[in-house]
């Protein structure tokens, strides 16, 4: 698959196109065009098939290898009880593992969990810490969340 075609396939997959999601899942599973990647296989197959048990099996292979994206996705499945029993403690654990590796989306998710008290006790200091880490990597959602927390008086405008 040429780079341009791959780029368009990825954009279509991210927008929810099932054929594109399946195509990316197969390519990551088989290592076509790039190295085999269990985490990405699970992400794209999960989107198209909603076969959560299979997604969990692939994700577990990837998390055993330390893949941050897989850790985040496994946390998402625990959060929604898809393919596993719903368990918010597991969600936080997997998000934290990915966030500690610098995975910006996991940092962002942890920020929202702590800000809103979803699955954890509400903790503005933790929310700010994770939002700042994500914001420093250019994450717009984290930057906006920090602005809103500042405006509401939940955070100083200066970093700790």
CORDACOR-V259244 format. One record per residue. N is the residue number from 0. RES is the residue in one letter. PSI is psi in whole degrees, -180 to 180 (999 if undefined). D_LAST is the distance of its C-alpha to the last C-alpha in whole Angstrom. Layout:
BEGIN
((N/RES/PSI/D_LAST) (N/RES/PSI/D_LAST))
END
This chain:
BEGIN
((0/X/128/47) (1/X/157/46) (2/X/-41/42) (3/X/-45/43) (4/X/-43/45) (5/X/-42/42) (6/X/-45/39) (7/X/-37/41) (8/X/-43/42) (9/X/-43/38) (10/X/-46/37) (11/X/-41/40) (12/X/-42/39) (13/X/-24/36) (14/X/1/37) (15/X/7/39) (16/X/115/43) (17/X/-39/44) (18/X/-42/46) (19/X/-40/43) (20/X/-44/41) (21/X/-43/44) (22/X/-46/45) (23/X/-41/41) (24/X/-45/42) (25/X/-44/45) (26/X/-41/44) (27/X/-38/41) (28/X/-43/43) (29/X/-4/46) (30/X/34/44) (31/X/114/46) (32/X/-16/44) (33/X/175/41) (34/X/153/40) (35/X/136/41) (36/X/104/38) (37/X/-37/38) (38/X/-48/34) (39/X/-35/35) (40/X/-49/39) (41/X/-42/38) (42/X/-50/35) (43/X/-36/38) (44/X/-35/41) (45/X/-43/39) (46/X/-37/39) (47/X/-36/43) (48/X/-21/44) (49/X/27/42) (50/X/85/43) (51/X/-33/40) (52/X/-42/42) (53/X/-40/43) (54/X/-43/39) (55/X/-42/38) (56/X/-44/40) (57/X/-41/39) (58/X/-40/36) (59/X/-37/36) (60/X/-42/38) (61/X/-40/35) (62/X/-29/32) (63/X/-23/34) (64/X/4/34) (65/X/19/30) (66/X/119/30) (67/X/-41/26) (68/X/-38/28) (69/X/-39/31) (70/X/-44/28) (71/X/-48/27) (72/X/-38/30) (73/X/-40/31) (74/X/-41/28) (75/X/-45/30) (76/X/-41/33) (77/X/-37/32) (78/X/-34/30) (79/X/-5/33) (80/X/40/36) (81/X/112/38) (82/X/-11/40) (83/X/164/38) (84/X/137/38) (85/X/130/35) (86/X/102/32) (87/X/-29/28) (88/X/-40/27) (89/X/-39/29) (90/X/-51/27) (91/X/-43/24) (92/X/-47/25) (93/X/-39/26) (94/X/-44/23) (95/X/-43/21) (96/X/-44/23) (97/X/-42/23) (98/X/-39/19) (99/X/-18/19) (100/X/2/21) (101/X/12/19) (102/X/110/21) (103/X/-41/20) (104/X/-37/22) (105/X/-39/21) (106/X/-43/17) (107/X/-49/18) (108/X/-43/21) (109/X/-41/18) (110/X/-47/16) (111/X/-38/19) (112/X/-46/20) (113/X/-37/17) (114/X/-42/17) (115/X/-7/21) (116/X/37/22) (117/X/109/24) (118/X/-7/25) (119/X/166/22) (120/X/138/21) (121/X/133/19) (122/X/98/15) (123/X/-36/13) (124/X/-43/10) (125/X/-42/12) (126/X/-47/13) (127/X/-44/10) (128/X/-48/9) (129/X/-39/13) (130/X/-41/13) (131/X/-41/10) (132/X/-43/12) (133/X/-41/15) (134/X/-39/14) (135/X/-21/14) (136/X/7/17) (137/X/12/18) (138/X/116/19) (139/X/-37/20) (140/X/-42/20) (141/X/-40/16) (142/X/-44/16) (143/X/-41/18) (144/X/-41/17) (145/X/-42/13) (146/X/-43/15) (147/X/-39/17) (148/X/-38/15) (149/X/-49/13) (150/X/-31/17) (151/X/0/18) (152/X/12/15) (153/X/-5/13) (154/X/144/10) (155/X/155/8) (156/X/-10/9) (157/X/137/7) (158/X/154/4) (159/X/999/0))
END
